[in-house]
Amino acid sequence: MEETTQQSIQLPERVTHVRVGDKDVYLVGTAHISQDSVEDVRTTVEQVRPDAICVELCKARHQAMTQSDNWRKMDVVKIVRQKKAVFLLAQLIMSSFYRRLGEKLGVQPGAEMIEGIRMAESTGTQLVLADRDIEITLKRVWGYLGLWSKLKLATQVMTGLFVHEEIDAATIEQLKKQDQLEAVMAEFAGQYPEIKRRLIDERDTYLAEKIRTAPGKTVVAVIGAGHVDGIKSQIQQEHSLEELMQLPPKSIWPTVFGWGIPLLILLLIIRGFGQGTTHGFQNIYIWVLVTGTLAAVGAAMALAHPLTILSAFLAAPITTLHPLLAAGWIAGIVQVAIKKPTVSDLEELPTAIATMKGFWFNPVTRILLVVALANLGAMVGVWVAGAWIAARSV
């Protein structure tokens, strides 16, 4: 699907040549899980001998791919304390999907990016990390979502932990085709237009600008096939990347709900004492029992240690009344203290996330699950207990 070709160069079918001013840009559209994509990268670099090779990676993802001991350096306690456990868990769920696809195909996920890096090193070509930082991207995705979309997305992410569908050969072959990838992108845009804008459209702009400004007269860009059309449509214009790097402004509503709901619960409990001392203490009993039990159930679902489950039960009635605290964070720290992950556990993490059993039994992912599921249980407990107490106050 070449747009323009030079007669002396035989490009693979999935490579697009674009002329940008006096620069030749070759967009290698890849499927991330295809051996053909790896060969496309190698062939294109050998054919055009570029001055720069751009890859769809940021610094963090580049380090994750090229530093085999990267997992060893993970500080799980720091992740829990910085409230990044759920963020990391979501990343691991996505990585799990790609790893399962890669195992079906016998190809390492992101192998075409690694090939681009290898070709740059072996030929002395300048390597350009052309993608936006993954943390900024995900924070912009989450920060600009509405409440309903956040709930819907969180539900689908958590469902991914329990549903482990087999990927058949026909599905894999379809995913390797660019037109199928574009169809997936279109379906994704229909379900989550806000996410599509931040995750795909903004990155198209960012990638286009980084590729456009890459050094030299000949540039090879290794990118996902779903980004090719977006980059082609924007690469001729200059774009400011400053706005795309900004974190979304904090909404006032999380603060309003975070303090407002606990305040309402406290007022209902106090009002209960106006209906009688017994009635008031019963409201407290309901709050403690429901929030504590559901948080403990969440921790138990993550196969947490009994003391971790107990800590979730004891913490939830208090932390649910303070928006800066969370039962899952406390339970996660207790789980780390009881069974701190070893270097071996960290090394096995990339393999563990490929299966549901691995997700539950690897000590690292178990801690992340404890945090996520205990928090989820406590959150459900707030609504159940709150509704129960409110109904008794009528």
C-alpha positions in Angstrom: 0.0 0.0 0.0 2.7 2.4 -1.0 1.8 6.0 -1.5 5.0 6.8 -3.4 8.0 4.5 -4.2 11.4 4.9 -5.6 12.1 2.6 -8.5 15.4 1.3 -7.0 13.8 0.3 -3.7 11.5 -2.7 -3.3 9.4 -2.0 -0.2 7.4 -4.6 1.7 3.6 -4.4 1.1 2.9 -2.9 4.5 5.3 0.0 4.2 4.2 3.5 3.2 6.5 6.0 1.7 5.8 9.7 2.3 7.7 12.7 1.1 7.9 15.4 3.8 9.7 18.5 2.4 13.1 17.2 1.3 12.8 14.2 3.6 11.9 10.6 2.7 9.8 8.9 5.5 9.0 5.2 5.4 6.2 4.2 7.7 6.4 0.5 8.6 2.9 -0.4 9.8 3.2 -3.3 12.2 0.8 -5.6 14.1 3.1 -5.8 17.3 2.6 -9.6 17.3 3.6 -10.7 13.8 6.9 -12.2 12.6 6.1 -10.6 9.2 6.4 -7.2 10.9 9.8 -8.0 12.2 10.9 -9.0 8.7 9.3 -5.8 7.3 11.4 -3.7 9.6 14.6 -5.5 8.8 14.0 -5.4 5.0 13.0 -1.7 5.0 16.1 -0.6 6.9 18.4 -2.7 4.7 16.8 -1.3 1.6 16.6 2.4 2.4 19.6 2.8 4.8 18.0 5.5 6.9 19.7 8.3 8.8 17.3 7.7 11.7 15.0 5.0 12.9 11.9 6.0 14.9 10.2 3.5 17.1 6.8 3.7 18.7 8.2 3.7 22.2 8.8 6.1 25.1 11.8 6.0 27.4 10.1 3.9 30.0 8.8 1.3 27.5 12.2 1.3 25.8 13.9 0.5 29.1 11.3 -2.2 29.8 12.1 -3.9 26.5 15.8 -3.6 26.5 16.7 -4.1 30.2 16.1 -7.7 31.1 16.6 -7.0 34.8 14.1 -4.1 34.8 11.5 -6.1 36.8 14.1 -6.8 39.6 14.2 -3.1 40.4 10.5 -2.7 41.0 9.7 -1.4 44.5 6.3 -2.8 45.2 5.9 -0.9 48.5 6.7 2.4 46.8 4.1 1.6 44.1 1.4 0.9 46.7 2.3 4.0 48.7 2.3 6.2 45.6 -1.2 4.9 44.8 0.0 3.4 41.5 -1.0 -0.2 42.1 -4.2 -0.2 40.0 -2.3 1.8 37.3 0.4 -0.9 37.1 -2.3 -3.7 37.3 -4.0 -2.3 34.2 -0.7 -2.2 32.4 0.0 -5.8 33.3 -3.5 -6.9 32.1 -2.8 -5.4 28.7 0.7 -6.9 28.6 -0.9 -10.3 29.4 -3.1 -10.1 26.4 -0.2 -9.3 24.1 1.9 -12.0 25.6 -0.8 -14.6 25.0 -1.0 -13.5 21.4 2.8 -13.7 21.1 2.9 -17.2 22.5 0.3 -18.3 20.0 2.4 -16.9 17.2 5.8 -17.8 18.6 6.7 -14.1 18.5 7.8 -11.9 21.4 5.3 -9.0 21.9 6.9 -5.9 20.5 9.5 -7.9 18.6 9.4 -5.5 15.7 10.3 -2.6 18.0 13.2 -4.6 19.3 14.2 -5.3 15.7 14.2 -1.6 15.0 16.4 -0.9 18.0 18.7 -3.8 17.0 19.0 -2.5 13.5 19.8 1.0 14.7 22.6 -0.3 16.9 24.0 -2.6 14.3 24.1 0.0 11.6 25.1 3.0 13.7 21.8 4.7 12.8 20.3 7.3 15.2 17.4 5.9 17.3 14.5 8.2 18.0 12.0 7.2 20.8 9.0 8.8 19.1 6.1 8.0 21.4 4.7 10.1 24.3 5.5 8.9 27.8 3.1 6.1 28.7 2.3 7.5 32.2 1.3 10.9 30.7 -0.8 9.1 28.1 -2.7 7.0 30.6 -3.2 9.9 33.0 -4.6 12.0 30.2 -6.9 9.1 29.2 -8.2 8.6 32.8 -8.3 12.3 33.7 -10.5 13.3 30.8 -13.0 10.5 31.2 -16.4 11.1 32.6 -17.6 9.2 35.7 -19.8 6.7 33.7 -16.9 6.0 31.3 -14.5 5.5 34.2 -16.9 3.0 35.8 -17.4 1.2 32.5 -13.7 1.0 31.7 -12.8 -0.1 35.3 -15.4 -2.9 35.0 -14.0 -4.2 31.7 -10.5 -4.1 33.1 -11.5 -6.1 36.2 -13.4 -8.5 34.0 -10.2 -9.1 32.2 -8.9 -10.7 35.4 -11.6 -13.3 35.5 -12.3 -14.0 31.8 -9.5 -15.8 30.1 -10.7 -16.5 26.6 -8.7 -18.7 24.2 -7.5 -16.9 21.1 -8.0 -19.0 18.0 -5.8 -19.0 14.9 -8.4 -17.3 12.8 -8.6 -14.3 15.2 -4.8 -14.0 15.2 -4.6 -14.0 11.4 -7.3 -11.3 11.3 -5.4 -9.2 13.8 -2.3 -9.3 11.6 -4.1 -7.5 8.8 -4.1 -3.8 8.8 -7.7 -3.4 7.6 -8.8 -5.5 10.5 -6.8 -3.4 12.9 -8.4 -0.3 11.5 -11.8 -1.9 12.0 -10.9 -2.6 15.6 -9.8 1.0 16.0 -13.2 2.2 14.6 -15.1 0.0 17.0 -13.0 1.2 19.9 -13.7 4.8 18.9 -17.4 4.1 18.9 -17.4 2.7 22.4 -14.9 5.1 24.0 -14.5 8.3 21.9 -12.8 10.1 24.8 -10.2 7.3 25.1 -9.6 7.0 21.4 -8.9 10.8 21.3 -6.2 10.6 24.0 -4.8 7.1 23.3 -4.8 7.2 19.5 -5.4 10.6 18.0 -3.1 12.5 20.3 -0.4 10.0 19.9 -0.8 10.2 16.1 0.0 13.9 16.3 2.9 13.3 18.7 4.4 10.5 16.6 3.9 12.5 13.4 5.8 15.5 14.8 8.7 13.4 16.3 9.0 11.5 12.9 8.8 14.8 10.9 11.6 16.3 13.0 13.8 13.2 13.1 17.4 14.0 12.0 18.6 13.2 8.4 17.0 13.0 5.0 15.8 9.4 5.2 13.7 8.2 8.1 12.2 4.7 8.9 9.4 4.8 11.4 8.3 1.5 13.1 4.7 2.1 14.2 1.5 0.2 14.8 -0.6 -0.2 11.7 -3.5 1.6 13.3 -1.4 4.8 13.5 -0.4 4.9 9.8 -3.3 6.9 8.4 -3.4 9.3 11.3 0.3 10.0 11.0 0.1 10.4 7.2 -2.7 13.0 7.6 -0.6 15.1 10.0 3.0 14.7 9.2 3.1 17.6 6.7 2.2 20.1 9.3 4.2 21.4 12.3 2.6 20.6 15.7 3.3 21.9 19.2 3.7 19.0 21.6 3.5 21.2 24.8 -0.2 20.8 25.2 -0.1 17.0 24.6 2.4 16.7 27.5 0.2 18.5 30.0 -1.6 16.5 32.7 -5.4 17.1 32.8 -6.6 19.7 35.4 -8.0 18.1 38.5 -11.8 18.1 38.7 -13.5 19.4 41.7 -16.1 16.6 41.7 -13.8 13.8 43.1 -13.1 16.1 46.1 -16.8 17.0 46.5 -17.9 13.3 46.4 -14.8 12.2 48.4 -15.6 14.4 51.3 -19.4 14.8 50.7 -20.4 11.1 50.9 -18.5 10.4 54.2 -19.9 13.6 55.7 -23.4 12.5 54.7 -22.9 9.1 56.2 -21.7 10.6 59.5 -24.7 12.9 59.5 -27.0 10.0 59.0 -25.3 8.0 61.8 -25.6 11.0 64.2 -29.2 11.5 63.2 -29.7 7.8 64.1 -28.9 8.6 67.7 -31.7 11.1 67.6 -34.0 8.2 66.9 -32.6 6.3 69.9 -29.3 5.2 71.2 -29.8 1.6 70.0 -30.8 2.9 66.6 -27.6 4.9 66.4 -25.3 2.1 67.4 -27.1 -0.2 65.0 -26.1 2.2 62.2 -22.5 2.1 63.3 -22.7 -1.7 63.4 -24.1 -1.8 59.9 -21.3 0.5 58.6 -18.5 -1.5 60.2 -19.9 -4.9 59.2 -20.8 -4.1 55.6 -17.7 -2.0 54.6 -15.4 -4.2 56.5 -16.8 -7.5 55.2 -16.9 -6.5 51.6 -13.3 -5.1 51.7 -12.2 -8.4 53.4 -14.0 -10.4 50.7 -12.2 -8.4 48.0 -8.8 -9.2 49.7 -9.9 -12.9 50.1 -10.7 -13.1 46.4 -7.1 -12.0 45.7 -6.0 -15.0 47.9 -4.5 -12.6 50.5 -2.9 -13.8 53.8 -5.5 -14.1 56.6 -3.9 -11.2 58.4 -4.2 -9.1 55.3 -7.9 -10.0 55.1 -8.3 -9.0 58.7 -6.4 -5.7 58.1 -8.8 -4.9 55.2 -11.8 -5.6 57.5 -10.5 -3.4 60.2 -9.3 -0.6 57.9 -12.4 -0.2 55.6 -14.9 1.3 58.2 -12.3 4.1 58.9 -10.7 4.6 55.5 -14.1 4.8 53.7 -14.8 7.9 55.8 -11.6 9.6 54.7 -10.9 10.3 51.0 -7.2 10.4 51.4 -7.1 6.8 52.8 -8.0 3.4 51.3 -8.4 0.0 52.7 -6.7 -1.6 49.7 -3.5 0.5 50.3 -3.3 -0.7 53.9 -4.1 -4.3 53.0 -1.5 -4.1 50.2 1.2 -2.9 52.6 0.3 -5.6 55.1 0.5 -8.2 52.4 4.0 -6.9 51.4 5.2 -7.0 55.0 3.9 -10.6 55.4 5.2 -11.9 52.1 7.6 -9.5 50.4 8.3 -10.5 46.8 11.7 -12.0 46.1 14.0 -11.3 43.2 12.8 -14.6 41.7 9.2 -13.5 41.9 10.0 -10.3 40.1 11.9 -12.1 37.4 9.0 -14.5 36.9 6.5 -11.6 36.5 6.6 -11.4 32.7 5.8 -15.1 32.4 3.3 -15.1 35.3 1.0 -12.5 33.7 0.4 -14.7 30.7 -2.1 -16.9 32.7 -4.9 -16.3 35.2 -3.2 -18.7 37.6 0.0 -16.7 37.3 -1.8 -13.5 38.0 -3.3 -14.9 41.2 -0.2 -16.8 42.5 2.7 -14.6 41.7 3.3 -12.6 44.9 3.8 -9.3 43.0 0.5 -9.4 41.1 -1.2 -10.8 44.2 -0.3 -7.6 46.1 -1.7 -5.5 43.2 -4.9 -7.6 43.2 -5.2 -7.2 47.0 -5.1 -3.4 46.6 -7.5 -3.3 43.7 -10.1 -5.8 45.0 -10.1 -4.7 48.6 -10.6 -1.1 47.4 -13.4 -2.3 45.1 -15.1 -4.2 48.0 -14.8 -1.2 50.3 -16.3 1.1 47.6 -19.3 -1.2 47.1 -19.6 -1.4 50.9 -20.0 2.4 51.1 -23.0 2.3 48.7 -24.6 -0.7 50.3 -24.1 0.4 53.9 -25.0 4.0 53.0 -28.2 3.0 51.4 -29.1 0.7 54.3 -28.5 3.4 56.9 -30.4 6.0 54.8 -33.4 3.7 54.5 -33.5 3.2 58.3 -33.4 7.0 58.8 -36.7 7.6 56.9 
